[in-house]
Amino acid sequence: MKKKIIISIIIFFLIFLILLHFKSLKNKKTEKIEPENSNDISYSSNIIKDVYYSSKDVRGNEYIISASMGEIDYINSNIIYLTNVNGHVKLANSDNINIKSDYGKYNTENFNTIFSKNVIIDYLDNNILGEYLDFSIKRNSMIMSRKIVYTNSNNVLKADSIEIDLDTKDTKIYMFQNNNKVNIKSKQ
């Protein structure tokens, strides 16, 4: 009888220690971020420093995304919110495209990236500034919008949106409202 009681007590303590260990592991995996304002909602997330992702498509194009910091979305772990973002598109049959922005949203599943705030695209002697860029590997295009300023050695162009096909380099530049016109000024 005493043996049964001793064994029961030992089993109880082992289960208690195992549960305590798993709770400790769970707390190490998720960093709790407390809001500055007590009225804000707190949330959990995972922070990554010096983010780097690289992928290649079937056509031989390489896509590289790097950032000083990334935060994995708590609800969808395929989404990473980036800070100080650099993108490099190494096209197999063309020159490279470089992209910079203050922030980004990267999808690790389909490699699509949203660049936002102070977005800069450099391609050959072309420079495009804007506030929002939707880069999609699946549709093989970039769509940039909000305060677009496109410059090259000959012209300065202002528009609402610009779409670039990565294969053909066909570019559509337009305004959202039909009564507004794209503003083009020659540098010469």
C-alpha positions in Angstrom: 0.0 0.0 0.0 2.8 2.4 0.9 4.5 1.6 -2.4 1.4 2.6 -4.4 1.2 5.9 -2.5 4.9 6.6 -3.1 4.7 5.7 -6.8 1.5 7.9 -7.2 3.4 10.9 -5.6 6.4 10.3 -7.9 4.2 10.1 -11.0 2.3 13.3 -9.9 5.6 15.2 -9.5 7.0 13.9 -12.8 3.8 15.1 -14.6 4.0 18.4 -12.8 7.7 18.9 -13.9 6.9 17.9 -17.5 4.0 20.4 -17.7 6.3 23.1 -16.2 9.0 22.3 -18.8 6.5 22.6 -21.7 5.2 25.9 -20.4 8.7 27.2 -20.2 9.4 26.1 -23.8 6.2 27.8 -25.0 7.2 31.1 -23.4 10.6 31.0 -25.0 9.1 30.6 -28.5 6.9 33.6 -28.4 8.1 37.0 -27.3 5.4 39.1 -25.7 5.3 42.7 -26.8 3.7 45.1 -24.3 2.2 48.3 -25.7 3.3 51.6 -24.5 -0.2 52.8 -24.0 -2.2 50.6 -21.7 -5.3 51.1 -23.9 -3.6 49.4 -26.8 -4.1 45.7 -27.5 -1.1 43.5 -26.8 -0.1 40.8 -29.2 2.6 38.2 -29.7 5.0 38.0 -32.5 8.4 36.7 -33.5 11.2 39.2 -34.4 14.0 38.4 -36.8 17.1 40.6 -37.3 19.0 40.7 -40.6 16.3 39.0 -42.8 17.4 37.4 -46.1 15.3 35.4 -48.5 16.3 34.2 -52.0 14.3 32.3 -54.6 14.6 31.3 -58.2 11.9 30.7 -60.8 11.7 28.2 -63.6 12.9 30.9 -66.1 16.2 31.4 -64.2 15.2 34.8 -62.6 16.4 35.2 -59.0 14.6 37.3 -56.4 16.4 38.4 -53.2 14.8 40.2 -50.3 16.7 41.5 -47.3 15.8 43.7 -44.4 17.2 44.9 -41.2 14.3 43.4 -39.3 11.3 41.2 -39.8 8.3 40.4 -37.7 6.4 37.1 -38.4 2.7 37.6 -38.4 1.2 35.8 -35.4 -1.9 34.7 -37.3 -0.3 33.8 -40.7 3.3 32.6 -40.3 3.9 32.9 -44.1 3.7 36.7 -43.8 6.7 38.7 -42.6 6.6 42.4 -42.0 9.9 44.0 -42.9 11.8 47.2 -42.0 14.5 48.8 -44.2 13.9 46.6 -47.2 16.2 45.9 -50.1 15.0 43.8 -53.1 17.1 42.6 -56.0 15.6 41.1 -59.1 18.3 39.3 -61.2 16.6 38.7 -64.5 18.0 35.9 -66.7 17.6 37.8 -69.9 18.0 41.4 -68.8 19.6 43.8 -66.4 19.0 43.7 -62.6 16.3 45.7 -60.9 17.0 47.1 -57.4 14.2 48.1 -55.0 14.4 49.9 -51.7 11.7 50.9 -49.2 11.2 51.7 -45.5 8.7 48.8 -45.0 7.6 45.6 -46.7 5.3 42.7 -46.4 6.8 39.4 -47.7 4.9 36.2 -48.4 7.2 33.2 -47.9 4.8 30.9 -49.7 4.5 32.7 -53.0 7.4 35.2 -52.7 5.1 38.2 -53.4 6.2 41.4 -51.8 4.6 44.7 -50.9 7.1 47.5 -50.6 5.8 50.7 -48.9 6.9 54.2 -47.9 9.7 55.8 -49.8 9.9 53.1 -52.5 12.7 53.5 -55.0 13.2 51.4 -58.1 16.5 51.6 -60.0 16.7 49.9 -63.4 19.4 50.9 -65.9 19.2 54.8 -66.0 15.6 54.7 -64.9 14.6 55.8 -61.4 11.0 55.5 -60.0 9.9 56.9 -56.7 6.6 56.2 -55.1 4.8 55.1 -51.9 3.5 51.6 -52.7 4.8 48.7 -54.8 3.1 45.4 -55.4 5.7 42.9 -56.7 4.3 39.6 -57.9 6.3 36.7 -59.2 3.1 34.8 -60.1 1.8 37.5 -62.4 5.4 38.5 -63.3 4.9 42.2 -62.8 5.4 45.2 -60.6 2.6 47.7 -59.9 3.7 51.0 -58.3 1.3 53.6 -57.1 0.9 56.8 -55.0 3.0 59.9 -55.9 4.9 58.3 -58.8 7.9 60.2 -60.1 9.7 58.5 -63.0 13.0 59.9 -64.1 15.5 58.9 -66.8 18.2 60.8 -68.6 15.7 62.6 -70.8 12.4 63.0 -68.9 10.7 63.5 -65.6 7.2 62.0 -65.4 4.6 62.2 -62.7 1.6 59.8 -62.5 -0.7 57.9 -60.2 0.4 54.4 -61.2 2.9 52.5 -63.2 2.8 48.8 -64.2 5.9 46.9 -65.5 5.8 43.5 -67.0 9.1 41.8 -65.9 9.4 39.6 -69.1 8.7 42.1 -71.8 9.5 45.3 -69.9 6.2 46.7 -71.3 5.2 49.6 -69.1 1.8 51.2 -68.5 1.7 54.6 -66.9 -1.6 56.2 -66.0 -3.7 58.4 -63.8 -6.6 57.0 -61.7 -9.1 59.7 -62.8 -9.8 60.0 -66.5 -9.8 63.8 -66.4 -6.2 64.0 -65.0 -3.3 63.6 -67.3 0.2 62.2 -66.8 2.7 65.0 -66.4 5.8 64.7 -68.5 8.7 67.2 -68.6 11.8 67.0 -70.7 15.1 67.6 -69.0 16.6 69.2 -72.2 
